[in-house]
Amino acid sequence: MAPIRSLVAATLLFLSAANAHFELNQPPSLEGDKMNEDLEATGPCGGGVADLSKNTATDFHVDGDAVGVLLGHPQAKFLIRATLDTKAAGNWTQLYPIFLQSGRGNFCEPAVTAPKEWVGKKGIIGIACAAPDGMLFQCAAVNFVSGSNTSPQSCTNGSSVSASFDTDPSLTALVGDASTPGSSTAPSPSESTSGNAAASLLAGGSGMPVGSMAVTAAMLLLGAALF
């Protein structure tokens, strides 16, 4: 019985890790490698503290740069937004159309754009994720620079990940000023993506079916019975 219990314990541990929230890989998250998942539901930046007078910023090219995430859920919707507000308290501008990621793993969009008038300024890029367990947040501090990043590092998609443009009222409400949600005009897919960017968004193979959540529940019941 002991080997079976060990196998079930290992399986449950794997499933627990697979059902983690999401991580912001590119640009680097405010939390770095010390992300606190318990705080990820706290807007606007999860456990990260936005303070442009203190945050370490990386360059972000306004004509196109990479935004990459690692999703631990079978499926979730994402909003990529940004602000010049020093504390990320509002005035959010949507940088890319809302998209649905299907399949656990890495997804990276290599050509997210920002307003050209932001060149030379420091700001916060925020990722909001509408996940099965609620709204989740991560942020990065960036320096907006001119041009495009033609060869972003480590911008890859998982083999079981696919994505498509979508809509979500709860995410749309996070754009604009805090007092007037949705006041900024969201870019359409045709306006905000180049041919290569759109292709990267829609590529990547079939995602993991939502039914995998039922498998997780079944394994939990099996583990309880064996223990």
N, C-alpha and C positions, 0 to 999 in steps of 0.2 A: 504493500500500500504506500510505503514511503516514496518509492520512485514516481508513482502516479501523482502524489501530492506535490512533489518537487516540480514535475512537469506542469501541473496546473498553476502552481505559484509562479513559475517562469512565464507561462502564457499570460496570466493576469497582469504581471509586471509589464510585459511587452505591450499589451492592449492599453494599459494605463498611460504609458508613454506615448502611444500612437494617438490617444485622444487628448493630448495636450492642446493648448490654445494655438497661438501663432507667434512667430518670431520675425522681426524685421532684420533682414540681412544686409540690404543695401538701400539707402545709405546706412551707415552704422547707427544702431539704436542709441538713444541717450543712456540706456542702462548697460550698454556693452554686453559682456558675457555674464552679467549678474542680474538677469531679468527675473523679477518676482511675479510669477504667474498669478498669485493671489491678488495683485494690484492691477492686473491688466484690464479689468472692467472699469477702472477709474479714468474718466476723461480729464483732459484731452490726450494724455500721454502715458497712461498706465502708471507704472512705477517710476517713470522718468520725470524729472523736474525741468521744465522749460524755463531757461533764464539765459537769454542771449548774451548777457554780460559775463557769463561764466562758462557756458557750454562750449565744448570743443567742436568746431564745425569742419565739415569736409566740403570740397567743391562740388557743385551741382550745375551742369550745363543747361542753360535755359532752352536751347534748341533741341535738346534730347539727351536724357541720361537714364541710368538704370535704377529701377526700384524692384527689389526682390524680397520675397517673403517665404517662410517655411510654415506650412499649414499642418496642424496635427489632427484636424477634423476631416471627415470624409467630404465635406462640402461647406463652403462659406462664401459670402459676398464681401467685396472690398471697395473702399473709397480711398483714393489718393488725393490729399488736399495739402495746402500750404498757407502759411501766414507770415507776415513781417512783424506781427505783434511780438514784443519782446518776451512776453510770458505765455504766448499761445492762448490768450484769453478770448479771441474772436477774430473777426475779419478773415475767415477762411475762404480760400479760392480753390475750386476743384481743378485738379491738373489733368485728370484722365477720366474717361467714362467708368461708371461703376461696372465691375465685372464679377462673374461667378466662377470660382475655382472649384473643380471637381477632382477629387483624388488627393490623398495625403502626400505631402512632399514639397519640393521647391518649385516656386514659380517666379519668373523674372521677366519684367517688361523693360526692354532696353532703350526705349525712346519716349519717355515721359517728358513733356515740355512744361515750361513755366513762362510767365509774362516777361517779355524782353526788357521792360522797364525796371525789372528787379535786379538787373546786372549791377554788381558792385555792392549789393546789400546782403545782409545776413538774415536768415529766416528759419522757420521750423517747417519741416515736412511731416505731416501726420498721416498715419494709416489707421483707418477705422474699419473694423471687421465685424460684420453681422454674422455671428456664428450660432450654432444650435444652442449654446448655453448663454447667449446674450451678446451685447455689444462689447467689443474689445478694442484696446487702443495701444499704439506704439508711436514714437516720434523720433526724428533725427534733426540735428542742427546742421545747417548747410550755409555755405557761401555761394550765392548765385553768380555764376560766371558766364561769359559769352561763349557761343559756339555749341558744338555737340560732342558728346563722348562717343567716338566711333568704335571703340573697342573696350567696353566696360568689362572689368574683371569678374570672373565667376558668375556671369549672368547666364544661368542654365535652367532648364525646366526638367522636373522629374519625369521619368518614363511613363508613369501612370497618372500624370496630371494633364488635365485639359481645362480650357477656360473659354468663356463667351461673354459678350456684353450683356448687361442686364439692368434692371432698375430696382430700387428699394427706397420707399418713402422715409424710413428711419435714417438711412445714410444721407439722402438728399437734404434732410433737415439739419444736418451738421455742416452745411456749406453756408457761408455768409457770416454776418455778425451775430453774436449770441442773442441779441435782442430781436433780430429779424432773420430767423433761419431760412436758408435757401435763397437769400437775396442775390448771390452771385450767379451769373449765368454758367451753367455746366457745359463743357465742351461736348460736341457730338463725336461719335467714333470717327466719322470722316474728317472732321476738323482737327482732331487731336492725334491722329496716328498716321505715320507714313505707311507705305505698302509693307515694308519689312516689319514694322511694329505690329500692324494688324495681323500679319501672318504669324508672328511669334505668339500673339495672344490666343489665336485659335488653334495652334499646333500643340502636339504633345501626347497624342494617344488617348485612349479611353480612361476615364477616371474610375476610382473605386466606388462601387455602388453604395447608395445610402443604406441598403440592406445590411451592410457590414456592422451597423450599429446594433442590429438584432443579434448578430453573432456574438458581439461583445456581451450583451445582456445574457445570452444563453451560457456563455463561459463563466460569467459571474455566478449564475445559479448553480452550475456544475461544481464550481470551486467551493461554494458554501456547503453543498451536500457532502463533498469529500472530506472537508475539514470538520 
